[in-house]
Amino acid sequence: MQVNFGRVLTAMVTPFDEDGKVNYDEAVRLANFLLENGSDGVVLAGTTGESPTLTHQEEFELFKAVYDSLKHKGTIIAGTGSNSTETAINSTKIAENVGVHGVLLVAPYYNKPPQEGLYQHFKAIAKSTSLPCILYNIPGRTGVNVNPDTIIRLSEIDNIVALKDATGSTEQVSQILTSVKENFLIYSGDDSMTLPMLAVGGYGVISVASHVVGPEIREMIMDFVNGNITKAKDMHLKLYPVFKAMFTSTNPIPVKAATNLIGFKVGNPRLPLVALSKPELEKLKELLIKFNKISR
C-alpha cells in the first residue's frame, strides 16, 4: 500500500470548554485553521490530544466531527492505539467506519511487552482494518522501545505504511531506513528533530509546534526537499526556541496555552495535567510576540 499523508501533520490538541467537556465545534475550527496554515493533515486523540483522559466515546465523536467537516480538505488520522490489543482493534474498526484516512498506533504502554509481543500486537491491529497504519514509537511515554528489527518486520505488512519516531535517535531511524521499502515513510515525532530526521531520510513531521508556526515548518521542510539546505538550517535555528518552548512542561500543557493565546478556546488540560504557571505563561507570551503570532 502506497500512501502519502503529506509532509506536515499536526498532532492536534483537544479543545475543552469551561466545564472540561470536549468542544467539538472548536476542534473543527482549529483543524480548519491548521489545514490553512501549513498542515497537510491532523492527528486526533494522540498524546497531544490528551488521549489518556479522553473517553473512547469522546474520541469517536471527535473523529466524526472533524472528518465530516474537513474530509476533503486534508488528511484526518485517528489515534486508536492502546495497551490492550483488543481495545485498539475495536477503536480502529470504529475509526474506519467513521471514514478517517488512517490510524496512529502508539506502542503499548505500562505492560512493557517484549519485541515479539509488540510485533503481534501491531500485526493484529493492522490485519483488522483496511486503513493505512502509522506506528508510533515513543519510549519516553510508553516505557518500551520498538526496536528497529521489529519495525522492519512490521513494515512488510501491506497496510503498515509509516512510523512516527519520537526516540530522538537518528541512528535508529538510519537502521530502519536501510531495510524498509522505499515507500515506508518516517515522520519525526519531535519538532526539534525534524531537520536531522530529514537529513537521514525522514519524510516529514507529526508536529506540536505547527499549532503556532505551521507555515514556517512547511517552509523549512520544502526548502530541504528542494535542496535549499542552508535556508532549511536557518529556519530550523530560528524556530528552535519555539520547539523547545512547547516542551518546557509536560506536553500538551505549553501548546494548549499557546493555542489559547493565538485565539482559540481550547481550555486547560484535564487533570492530572495542569495549566502553565504564570511565569511560564509570561515567557511563552513574550516568545509569541517575538514571532509576531500575538500582539503585545
C-alpha positions as CSV (number, residue, x, y, z in Angstrom):
1,M,0.0,0.0,0.0
2,Q,1.4,3.4,-1.1
3,V,0.1,6.3,0.9
4,N,1.1,10.0,1.0
5,F,-0.4,11.7,4.1
6,G,1.6,14.8,3.4
7,R,4.8,16.3,4.9
8,V,3.4,18.2,7.9
9,L,0.8,16.7,10.1
10,T,-0.3,18.4,13.3
11,A,-0.8,16.3,16.5
12,M,-3.8,18.4,17.4
13,V,-4.8,19.4,20.9
14,T,-8.3,18.5,22.0
15,P,-10.3,21.7,22.9
16,F,-12.3,21.6,26.2
17,D,-14.9,24.1,27.3
18,E,-15.1,25.8,30.7
19,D,-16.7,22.7,32.2
20,G,-13.9,20.5,30.9
21,K,-16.1,18.9,28.2
22,V,-14.8,18.3,24.6
23,N,-15.7,21.3,22.4
24,Y,-16.2,19.7,19.1
25,D,-17.1,22.9,17.3
26,E,-13.8,24.4,18.4
27,A,-12.0,21.3,17.3
28,V,-13.4,21.7,13.8
29,R,-12.4,25.4,13.8
30,L,-8.9,24.6,15.0
31,A,-8.4,21.8,12.5
32,N,-9.6,24.1,9.7
33,F,-7.1,26.7,10.8
34,L,-4.2,24.2,10.9
35,L,-5.0,22.9,7.4
36,E,-4.9,26.5,6.1
37,N,-1.7,27.2,7.9
38,G,1.0,24.7,6.8
39,S,-0.5,21.4,7.8
40,D,-1.5,18.7,5.3
41,G,-3.5,16.9,8.0
42,V,-4.2,16.5,11.6
43,V,-3.8,13.6,14.1
44,L,-6.6,13.4,16.6
45,A,-6.5,11.9,20.1
46,G,-2.8,11.4,20.2
47,T,-0.6,12.3,23.2
48,T,-1.0,16.0,22.4
49,G,-4.8,15.4,22.1
50,E,-4.8,14.1,25.7
51,S,-5.9,10.6,24.8
52,P,-5.2,9.2,28.3
53,T,-8.0,11.3,29.7
54,L,-10.5,11.1,26.8
55,T,-13.2,8.5,26.9
56,H,-13.5,6.3,23.9
57,Q,-16.8,7.8,23.1
58,E,-15.3,11.3,23.1
59,E,-12.6,10.1,20.8
60,F,-15.1,8.6,18.4
61,E,-17.2,11.8,18.4
62,L,-14.1,13.9,17.8
63,F,-13.1,11.7,14.8
64,K,-16.5,12.1,13.3
65,A,-16.9,15.8,13.9
66,V,-13.5,16.7,12.3
67,Y,-13.7,14.1,9.5
68,D,-17.3,15.1,8.5
69,S,-16.3,18.7,8.3
70,L,-12.9,18.6,6.7
71,K,-12.5,15.2,5.0
72,H,-12.0,16.8,1.6
73,K,-9.6,19.4,2.9
74,G,-6.8,17.4,4.4
75,T,-5.7,14.1,5.9
76,I,-7.5,13.0,9.1
77,I,-5.6,10.5,11.2
78,A,-7.2,8.9,14.3
79,G,-5.2,7.9,17.3
80,T,-6.6,4.4,18.1
81,G,-3.7,2.8,19.9
82,S,-3.9,1.1,23.3
83,N,-2.0,-1.1,25.6
84,S,-4.8,-3.6,25.0
85,T,-4.8,-5.2,21.6
86,E,-8.5,-5.9,21.7
87,T,-9.3,-2.3,22.6
88,A,-7.1,-1.0,19.8
89,I,-8.7,-3.2,17.3
90,N,-12.2,-2.1,18.3
91,S,-11.2,1.6,18.2
92,T,-9.6,1.1,14.8
93,K,-12.7,-0.5,13.4
94,I,-14.9,2.3,14.7
95,A,-12.5,4.9,13.2
96,E,-12.6,3.1,9.9
97,N,-16.4,3.2,9.9
98,V,-16.2,7.0,10.5
99,G,-14.1,7.2,7.3
100,V,-10.8,8.6,8.5
101,H,-7.8,8.4,6.2
102,G,-5.5,6.4,8.6
103,V,-4.7,5.5,12.2
104,L,-1.9,6.2,14.5
105,L,-1.0,3.2,16.7
106,V,1.1,4.0,19.8
107,A,3.3,1.2,21.3
108,P,1.6,-0.5,24.2
109,Y,2.3,1.4,27.4
110,Y,2.8,0.2,31.0
111,N,2.6,-3.5,30.4
112,K,6.0,-3.4,28.6
113,P,5.7,-6.3,26.1
114,P,8.7,-8.0,24.6
115,Q,9.5,-7.4,21.0
116,E,7.5,-10.4,19.8
117,G,4.5,-9.1,21.7
118,L,4.9,-5.7,20.1
119,Y,5.1,-7.4,16.7
120,Q,2.0,-9.5,17.3
121,H,0.1,-6.5,18.7
122,F,0.6,-4.2,15.7
123,K,0.1,-7.1,13.3
124,A,-3.3,-8.0,14.8
125,I,-4.5,-4.4,14.6
126,A,-3.3,-3.9,11.0
127,K,-4.9,-7.2,9.9
128,S,-8.2,-6.0,11.4
129,T,-8.5,-3.0,9.1
130,S,-8.0,-1.8,5.6
131,L,-6.8,1.6,6.8
132,P,-3.2,2.6,6.4
133,C,-1.4,2.4,9.8
134,I,1.3,4.6,11.3
135,L,3.3,3.1,14.1
136,Y,4.2,5.4,16.9
137,N,7.3,4.7,18.9
138,I,7.7,7.0,22.0
139,P,9.6,5.1,24.6
140,G,9.7,8.1,27.0
141,R,6.0,7.8,27.4
142,T,5.4,4.0,26.9
143,G,8.3,2.5,28.8
144,V,9.3,0.3,25.8
145,N,11.2,0.9,22.6
146,V,10.0,-0.8,19.4
147,N,13.4,-1.9,18.2
148,P,14.4,-1.3,14.5
149,D,14.3,-5.0,13.7
150,T,10.7,-5.2,14.9
151,I,9.7,-2.1,12.9
152,I,11.4,-3.6,9.8
153,R,9.4,-6.8,10.2
154,L,6.2,-4.8,10.7
155,S,6.9,-2.7,7.6
156,E,6.4,-5.8,5.5
157,I,2.7,-5.9,6.4
158,D,1.0,-4.1,3.5
159,N,-1.0,-1.5,5.3
160,I,1.6,-0.6,7.9
161,V,2.9,2.3,5.9
162,A,4.7,4.8,8.2
163,L,6.4,5.4,11.5
164,K,6.2,8.3,13.9
165,D,9.6,8.2,15.6
166,A,10.0,10.0,18.9
167,T,13.1,8.2,20.1
168,G,15.4,11.2,19.3
169,S,17.7,8.7,17.6
170,T,18.9,9.3,14.0
171,E,20.9,6.1,14.4
172,Q,17.8,4.1,15.0
173,V,16.0,5.8,12.1
174,S,19.0,5.2,9.8
175,Q,19.0,1.5,10.7
176,I,15.3,1.2,9.8
177,L,15.7,3.1,6.5
178,T,18.4,0.7,5.4
179,S,16.0,-2.2,5.3
180,V,12.4,-1.0,4.7
181,K,10.7,-0.4,1.4
182,E,11.2,3.0,-0.3
183,N,7.6,3.9,0.2
184,F,7.7,3.3,4.0
185,L,7.6,6.9,5.5
186,I,9.2,8.1,8.7
187,Y,7.9,11.1,10.4
188,S,9.7,12.9,13.2
189,G,7.7,12.9,16.4
190,D,9.8,15.7,17.9
191,D,9.9,19.1,16.2
192,S,13.5,19.8,17.1
193,M,14.5,16.5,15.4
194,T,12.7,17.2,12.1
195,L,15.6,18.6,10.2
196,P,18.1,15.9,11.5
197,M,15.5,13.2,10.6
198,L,15.1,14.6,7.1
199,A,18.9,14.5,6.7
200,V,18.9,10.7,7.1
201,G,15.9,10.0,5.0
202,G,12.8,11.0,7.1
203,Y,9.8,12.3,5.2
204,G,8.2,14.9,7.4
205,V,6.9,15.6,10.9
206,I,3.9,15.0,13.1
207,S,4.2,18.3,14.9
208,V,3.2,20.0,18.0
209,A,4.7,23.5,17.2
210,S,2.7,23.7,14.0
211,H,-0.2,24.9,16.1
212,V,1.7,28.3,16.1
213,V,4.4,28.1,13.4
214,G,2.9,25.7,10.8
215,P,3.8,27.8,7.7
216,E,7.4,28.2,8.9
217,I,7.7,24.4,9.5
218,R,6.4,23.7,6.0
219,E,8.8,26.2,4.5
220,M,11.7,24.5,6.3
221,I,10.8,21.1,5.1
222,M,10.2,22.1,1.5
223,D,13.4,24.1,1.4
224,F,15.2,20.9,2.5
225,V,13.3,18.8,-0.1
226,N,14.2,21.3,-2.8
227,G,17.9,21.3,-2.0
228,N,17.9,24.7,-0.2
229,I,19.8,23.2,2.8
230,T,21.2,26.4,4.2
231,K,17.7,28.0,4.2
232,A,16.3,25.0,5.9
233,K,19.0,25.1,8.5
234,D,18.5,28.8,9.1
235,M,14.7,28.2,9.6
236,H,15.4,25.3,12.0
237,L,17.6,27.5,14.1
238,K,15.1,30.3,14.0
239,L,12.3,28.0,15.1
240,Y,14.3,26.1,17.7
241,P,13.2,28.4,20.7
242,V,9.6,27.7,19.7
243,F,10.3,23.9,19.5
244,K,11.8,24.0,23.0
245,A,9.1,26.2,24.4
246,M,6.5,23.6,23.6
247,F,8.2,21.2,26.0
248,T,9.0,23.4,29.0
249,S,6.4,21.4,30.8
250,T,4.6,18.1,30.0
251,N,3.1,18.1,26.5
252,P,0.4,19.3,25.8
253,I,0.4,21.9,28.7
254,P,2.5,24.5,26.8
255,V,0.9,24.1,23.4
256,K,-2.6,24.4,24.8
257,A,-1.5,27.6,26.4
258,A,0.0,28.8,23.1
259,T,-3.1,27.8,21.2
260,N,-5.3,29.7,23.6
261,L,-3.1,32.8,23.2
262,I,-3.4,32.8,19.4
263,G,-7.1,33.0,19.7
264,F,-8.6,29.5,20.1
265,K,-10.6,28.4,23.1
266,V,-9.0,25.0,23.8
267,G,-9.2,25.4,27.6
268,N,-6.8,23.9,30.2
269,P,-5.6,20.3,30.1
270,R,-7.5,17.7,32.1
271,L,-6.1,16.5,35.4
272,P,-3.6,15.1,36.2
273,L,-2.2,17.7,33.9
274,V,-2.4,21.4,34.9
275,A,-2.1,24.8,33.3
276,L,1.2,26.6,32.9
277,S,2.3,28.7,35.8
278,K,2.0,32.5,35.5
279,P,5.8,33.0,35.0
280,E,5.9,30.2,32.3
281,L,2.9,31.8,30.6
282,E,4.5,35.2,30.5
283,K,7.7,33.7,28.9
284,L,5.5,32.0,26.3
285,K,3.7,35.2,25.6
286,E,7.0,37.1,25.0
287,L,8.1,34.4,22.6
288,L,4.9,34.5,20.6
289,I,5.1,38.3,20.4
290,K,8.7,38.0,19.1
291,F,7.4,35.7,16.4
292,N,4.5,38.0,15.6
293,K,1.9,35.4,16.5
294,I,0.2,37.7,19.0
295,S,0.4,41.4,19.7
296,R,1.6,43.0,23.0
